[in-house]
């Protein structure tokens, strides 16, 4: 599992995840992910287009980050999930906790809502 963080603007980070967000993947990136995404206190738009699988551990990592950002009045938004991951997000109703968008444009619009 890998991730890359790029600033979208002064208040928003674009985070691209690549690989399997399972127990092994989460173990590989969770501390670095939180340091890069949560610690700065910016909004985070998380691109899931290169995530081939997500387990409950991956969901936990994202929910924890989203709640941490929410405490700072910031949002974490997921977008561009592949079909298998999108089905998991839909089945678990994660959108009740974390906004889920179809693409980057829709994810950006969630921030202004």
C-alpha positions as CSV (number, residue, x, y, z in Angstrom):
1,X,0.0,0.0,0.0
2,X,1.2,3.4,-0.9
3,X,-0.1,7.0,-0.8
4,X,0.9,10.4,-2.1
5,X,-0.3,13.7,-0.8
6,X,-0.4,16.8,-2.9
7,X,-1.7,20.2,-2.0
8,X,-4.8,21.1,-4.0
9,X,-4.9,24.6,-2.4
10,X,-3.9,26.2,0.9
11,X,-6.7,24.4,2.8
12,X,-7.0,21.1,0.9
13,X,-4.8,18.1,0.3
14,X,-5.3,15.6,-2.5
15,X,-4.4,12.1,-1.3
16,X,-4.0,9.3,-3.8
17,X,-4.0,5.8,-2.3
18,X,-2.6,2.8,-4.3
19,X,-2.9,-0.9,-3.5
20,X,-4.9,-3.0,-1.1
21,X,-6.3,-1.2,2.0
22,X,-6.4,-4.4,4.1
23,X,-4.6,-5.3,7.4
24,X,-1.2,-5.4,5.8
25,X,-1.8,-2.2,3.8
26,X,-3.1,-0.3,6.8
27,X,-0.1,-1.5,8.9
28,X,2.2,-0.1,6.1
29,X,0.7,3.4,5.9
30,X,-1.5,4.3,8.9
31,X,1.0,6.3,11.0
32,X,2.5,8.1,7.9
33,X,-1.1,8.6,6.6
34,X,-2.2,10.3,9.8
35,X,0.9,12.4,10.0
36,X,0.5,13.6,6.4
37,X,-3.2,13.9,6.3
38,X,-4.6,14.5,9.8
39,X,-1.8,16.4,11.5
40,X,-1.7,19.4,9.1
41,X,-5.5,19.9,9.7
42,X,-6.4,20.5,6.1
43,X,-9.4,19.1,4.2
44,X,-8.5,15.8,2.6
45,X,-9.8,14.5,-0.7
46,X,-9.0,10.8,-0.9
47,X,-8.7,9.3,-4.4
48,X,-9.6,5.6,-4.2
49,X,-9.3,4.9,-8.0
50,X,-6.2,2.8,-7.4
51,X,-7.4,0.9,-4.4
52,X,-8.2,-2.6,-5.5
53,X,-9.5,-3.9,-2.2
54,X,-10.6,-2.5,1.2
55,X,-11.2,-4.4,4.4
56,X,-12.7,-3.3,7.7
57,X,-9.2,-2.2,8.8
58,X,-9.0,0.2,5.9
59,X,-12.5,1.5,6.7
60,X,-11.4,2.0,10.3
61,X,-8.3,4.0,9.3
62,X,-10.4,6.3,7.1
63,X,-13.2,6.7,9.6
64,X,-10.6,7.5,12.4
65,X,-8.9,10.1,10.1
66,X,-12.3,11.6,9.1
67,X,-13.4,12.0,12.8
68,X,-10.1,13.5,13.7
69,X,-10.4,16.1,10.9
70,X,-14.1,16.7,11.8
71,X,-12.9,17.7,15.3
72,X,-10.9,20.4,13.6
73,X,-13.8,21.5,11.4
74,X,-12.3,19.9,8.4
75,X,-13.6,17.2,6.0
76,X,-12.3,14.0,4.6
77,X,-14.0,13.1,1.3
78,X,-13.6,9.8,-0.6
79,X,-13.9,9.7,-4.3
80,X,-13.5,7.6,-7.5
81,X,-13.8,4.2,-5.8
82,X,-13.4,1.2,-8.1
83,X,-16.6,-1.0,-8.3
84,X,-15.6,-3.5,-5.6
85,X,-14.6,-0.8,-3.2
86,X,-17.6,1.3,-4.1
87,X,-19.9,-1.6,-3.4
88,X,-18.3,-2.0,0.1
89,X,-18.7,1.7,0.8
90,X,-22.4,1.6,-0.3
91,X,-23.2,-1.6,1.6
92,X,-21.7,-0.3,4.8
93,X,-23.3,3.1,4.4
94,X,-20.0,4.8,5.2
95,X,-21.4,7.9,3.6
96,X,-23.3,8.5,6.8
97,X,-19.8,9.2,8.4
98,X,-17.6,10.2,5.5
99,X,-18.8,12.0,2.3
100,X,-18.4,9.8,-0.8
101,X,-18.2,11.5,-4.3
102,X,-18.0,10.1,-7.8
103,X,-15.0,12.1,-8.9
104,X,-12.7,15.0,-7.9
105,X,-15.0,17.7,-9.1
106,X,-17.9,16.3,-7.0
107,X,-15.5,15.8,-4.0
108,X,-14.4,19.5,-4.2
109,X,-18.1,20.6,-4.2
110,X,-18.7,18.6,-1.0
111,X,-16.3,21.0,0.8
112,X,-18.4,24.0,0.0
113,X,-21.6,22.4,1.1
